[in-house]
Amino acid sequence: MATHAAKRVTLEDIWPDLEGGLSQVISNLNQGMSKDRWMNMYSNVYNYCTTSRPHSSQRSGGKPVSGANFVGEELYVKLKEFLTKHMKELLKVAETRMDEGLLMYYKTEWDRYTTAMKYFNHIFQYLNRHWIKREAEDGKKEIYEIYTLSVVTWRDHLFTPLKQRLTSVVLNLIEKERNGEQIDTTLVAGVIAGYVALGLSKEARKEATLELYRESFETEFLQHTELFYTLEATAFISQNTVADYMKKVEARLGEELTRVRHYLHSSTEQELIARCDKVLIEAHKDLLIAEFHRLLEHDKIDDLTRMYNLLSRIAGGLEPLKGTLENHVQAVGTEAVAAVAGTAVADPAVYVEALLKVYRKYNELLQQAFRTDAQFVAALDRACRRFINDNAVCQAAKSASKSPELLARYTDGLLKKSAKQPEEREVDALLNDVMVVFKYIEDKDVFQTFYSKMLAKRLIHTTSASEDLEASMIGKLKQACGYEYTSKLQRMFTDMSLSRDLQDKFKQFNEDKATPLELDFSVLVLATGSWPLQPPSTSFSIPKELLAAEQQFLKFYAAQHSGRKLNWLHQLSKGELRSRCFPSNKAGYLLQASTYQMGVLLQWNTTGGSTATATSGELEFSYEELQIATQLTEQVLKQTLLSLVKAQMLKQVGGDGADDGNGDIDKSARFQLNRGYKNKRAKVNINMPVPQQVKEESDATHKTVEEDRKVQIQAAIVRIMKMRKKLQHVNLITEVTQQLLSRFAPKVNLIKKCIDILIEKEYLERVEGQKDMYSYLA
């Protein structure tokens, strides 16, 4: 059988037809093309690349190669020439276009070209898979897949000659937009996308890089942006306020972010905003910072928010604001306290509310304007700590301890029963406010001492508004300062519970007696170590009406607990007296009085055996007679008589300068019942402390605090030295201060005194030959 060799397909055989089809695709694709025509172009490429060639064929390098490779190279070169020719035609037209016309022409042709090249890539798919792939594997970097070849050809023969003009037109359009003119952002976006698409990686040639975009557009765009905003900012701020300038900057930054989203590459955003921050904010930060204090003074929340947002964008921009805020808050707080200093001591609520008003205002400012920035919170904390612990009230008292005392008194007022008792939820919210101020109190031990004494009085006199609120407050203090701070407070509640059980037993004991007591007598038995109570400062002769009840309870308690000693705290005791001596109320008043007041008033129950005289028809007692009868010290008796005179129960008559209760007690005066006493209420509380008594209690409490501090300082020194064995003076002072700072700020002089005391007690000694060195003595 005879065989016939297959006909060889040459480039000359296929190219005229192939070129015509490619020209139609690249220029008139919108007119459409039949399926047979597409298949014919693909078949031409396939048939040509698969046709056998003589083995003697050589490549340009002189080395024998396969026929397929040789034919592939010729077709590749021919296509490249075809694309280059097309680029020259496009360039010739582009050179006649100007401004936006150039961009429109460039984008239109780019879109047409890239669409056509996707079809080209399919037509030459066989060439891509074989000849081009082998060439790439051999390391030929100038050989590309067809689509990539088309991009490279566009870049080298059309984009490169036009890029300067293209970039200039794009920048002019962007400037027009910045000046408020409307531009075709879609047109700009298309051109910019072309910059990105033309960047090809040398290592991975199918992947685009941003190198060309940055070199040909971004660098110049950023320089143009920086110059534009430098000129605009300088002109604007010279003619407008700082507040208006900040609004302008805020708007401009928003515009630039929108610009990136609409038509710039996302990678430009970081450097673009950094350049804007530099020329719009950092270059003018001194003006912004100088305006900060004025904005604070006038409570310009929106402008402060804007300033914070802008200055937070630059390194160190917020640092000066913190100091300004701190000084401003301290000054406002100091002024607020000075305004109420005259009434603060008498009305702690006014004082605490003044402190809270300043705190609330600037805490709200931090939340609204400064995003609760930790650095600004710290600045507010420092300012509050200063004006709360050093203000006009503290200076008048010559003690930083006045703040914790007033805060404790305010808290006492919240937790006491009152005629206008608010709901527990409201009181709990006010207790949270107390804890806000408490956080800034330096002398927390002073608050603890006053609070514990006032709590003791509330529990003893049953004036606490709610046990739940008391427990809530102790829980808040425990959370803030730890278990040790509140342990004694909690034990006080335990004692009250035990006392109630004991009282029930005593009541049953009394009822079982053959001769029960004729009065209602209740006793609280409190543990000495848990309660901040001092023994009475005076002796006292128990009125005979109460003596039997007291002795009966002692017998009962001795039977219950052998070996325990009870110390009566008459200064804290109280009772009720039914009066039959005031004509204004025939049924008689029910008087709530202290035990000392009862001791004085019950003297008027005596009859002829008294040394009193009745020259005026009224039973009278001299000061000396009352002192003998009650056995009270001069100071306590004077306070008791003064309280009764102030309550209009007694009149002091005669004596030098006696003024019927409007002044001090005259020891030469005589005292008689005020028969003209009137009161709308049948139940009257006459157990009201006089101002002098309140002041003495306050001074005594402060003195107790000072003594407690000495003990705590000495304990801290011993703990530290026991661990360190040897320590220098400066280091010991530092460590003692750090240990005690959570309770109070110990003064250096007091620490030195405590060191000397411990040396005398032989806990420490000075090391010979070493200056300021202490050694612990086991």
HELIX and SHEET records of a PDB file:
HELIX    1   1 LEU A   11  ASN A   28  1                                  18    
HELIX    2   2 LEU A   29  GLN A   31  5                                   3    
HELIX    3   3 LYS A   35  THR A   50  1                                  16    
HELIX    4   4 GLY A   67  ALA A   94  1                                  28    
HELIX    5   5 ASP A   99  ILE A  123  1                                  25    
HELIX    6   6 GLN A  125  LEU A  127  1                                   3    
HELIX    7   7 ASN A  128  ILE A  132  3                                   5    
HELIX    8   8 LYS A  133  GLU A  137  1                                   5    
HELIX    9   9 ILE A  146  TRP A  154  1                                   9    
HELIX   10  10 ARG A  155  PHE A  159  3                                   5    
HELIX   11  11 THR A  160  ARG A  178  1                                  19    
HELIX   12  12 THR A  185  ALA A  197  1                                  13    
HELIX   13  13 GLU A  211  TYR A  213  1                                   3    
HELIX   14  14 ARG A  214  GLU A  218  3                                   5    
HELIX   15  15 THR A  219  GLN A  239  1                                  21    
HELIX   16  16 VAL A  242  TYR A  263  1                                  22    
HELIX   17  17 THR A  268  CYS A  276  1                                   9    
HELIX   18  18 ASP A  277  ILE A  281  3                                   5    
HELIX   19  19 GLU A  282  HIS A  284  5                                   3    
HELIX   20  20 LYS A  285  GLU A  297  1                                  13    
HELIX   21  21 ILE A  301  LEU A  311  1                                  11    
HELIX   22  22 GLU A  319  ALA A  344  1                                  26    
HELIX   23  23 PRO A  348  ALA A  369  1                                  22    
HELIX   24  24 ALA A  374  ASN A  389  1                                  16    
HELIX   25  25 ALA A  392  ALA A  397  1                                   6    
HELIX   26  26 LYS A  402  LEU A  415  1                                  14    
HELIX   27  27 GLU A  424  TYR A  440  1                                  17    
HELIX   28  28 LYS A  444  ILE A  460  1                                  17    
HELIX   29  29 GLU A  467  CYS A  481  1                                  15    
HELIX   30  30 TYR A  483  ASP A  512  1                                  30    
HELIX   31  31 LYS A  544  GLN A  560  1                                  17    
HELIX   32  32 HIS A  570  LEU A  572  5                                   3    
HELIX   33  33 THR A  595  LEU A  601  1                                   7    
HELIX   34  34 LEU A  602  ASN A  605  5                                   4    
HELIX   35  35 TYR A  623  THR A  630  1                                   8    
HELIX   36  36 GLU A  634  LYS A  646  1                                  13    
HELIX   37  37 PRO A  691  ARG A  724  1                                  34    
HELIX   38  38 HIS A  729  LEU A  740  1                                  12    
HELIX   39  39 VAL A  748  GLU A  760  1                                  13    
SHEET    1   A 3 LYS A 574  ARG A 578  0                                        
SHEET    2   A 3 LEU A 590  SER A 594 -1                                        
SHEET    3   A 3 LYS A 683  ASN A 685  1                                        
SHEET    1   B 3 GLU A 620  SER A 622  0                                        
SHEET    2   B 3 ARG A 670  LEU A 673 -1                                        
SHEET    3   B 3 LEU A 650  VAL A 653 -1                                        
SHEET    1   C 3 LYS A 726  GLN A 728  0                                        
SHEET    2   C 3 MET A 773  TYR A 776 -1                                        
SHEET    3   C 3 LEU A 764  ARG A 766 -1                                        
END                                                                             
